């Protein structure tokens, strides 16, 4: 039996809605990075394969997505915004960080559905 991990979802308040700009970068800078600074050790993602459990904090996801954003930028993808990047990853915990990293550079990441 898997151990239970206590997790609490962020609570949305009226002031959150008032602070959202017209162009909102949910995954990159406006949500993941903010919580990575405000609540770095808060669990953001829990993954299990049926045998083991892995938990990732907002700080870890922020750092991983920033590293991927830099990787794309160093290869000339991004900066202008709207660059399309196809990335194929399996259904695993690390799959979210590239998507959020793409958001940081206003890129459009297109994840095809892998056949397993």
N, C-alpha and C positions, 0 to 999 in steps of 0.2 A: 504494500500500500504506500502511496506517495505521501510525503509529509505535507501538512497544510502550511501554506505561507500566508501570513496576514498581509493584506494589501488594501489600500483605500484609494478609490478613484478621486482625482481632483474634483473639487466642487466648483461649479460655475456659479458666479454671482452676477448680479446686474452690472457691476462695474467692469467685469470681464467683457461683456458685450459692448459696452460703451468705448472700451479701449481698442477694439478690433478695427484696424484701418480698412479702407476699401480693398486694398490688395493685401491679403493676409497670407503669410508664409507659415502655414501650420506646422509642418514637419521640421523645418530648419530653424530659423532664427526666432520666430515669434512664440514658439511653444517649447520645443525640445531644449533649445539652448537656455531659454529663460528658466525653466525648471532645473536644468543642469547647474545653474548658478544659485538659484534660490533654495533648492532642496536636492543637493547633489546625491545624497545617499538614498533617496526615495526610489523604491522599486518601480520601474517603468514597464518592464516586460518579463514575463515568466514563460519559460518553455519547458516542455517535458517530452521525452520520446517514449514514455511508458516505463522507463527504468530509472532515468536520472532527471533531476530538475536543475535548470539553470535560471538564475535571476540576473537581470541587467538593470543597473541604476540609470537615472536620467543623465548623470555625469558621464557614464560609460557610453551611452548611446550618443550623447552630444559630441564626445571626443571621436568616436568611430565615424559619425556622419561628417564631421569637419575634416577628418583625414581623407575620406573619400572625395569630398568637395575639392580639397587641395590636389588630389590625384588627377581629377578631371581638369582642373584649371591648369596644372602643369603640362597637360597634353593638349592645350588649346581649345578645350571644350568649355564653353560658358563665358561669363563676363558680359556678353551682349544680352544674354537671356534668350530663352526660346530654343536653344540648341537641343536637338533630339538625340538621346543616347539610349540604345537598346542594351539591356543587361539581363543575362540569364542566370538565375540562381535557383537553387532548390528551395523547398519549403523548410526553412531553418531560421533560427533566431537572427543571424547576421543579415538576413535579406532586407530588413527594414532600414538599416543604416545607409546603404547606398541610395535608397529612394529619398530619405530625408536629406542626405548630402547633396543630392541633385537639386532639391528645393532651394538649398542655400545659394546656389548660383543661378537660380531662375531657369534651370534646365528642365526639359521634359523627359523624364526617364520612362521608357516603355518596357515593362517587364513581360516578356512572353510567358505563357504558361508552359512549364516544362512537363514533358510526359515521363512519368516514373514507372 
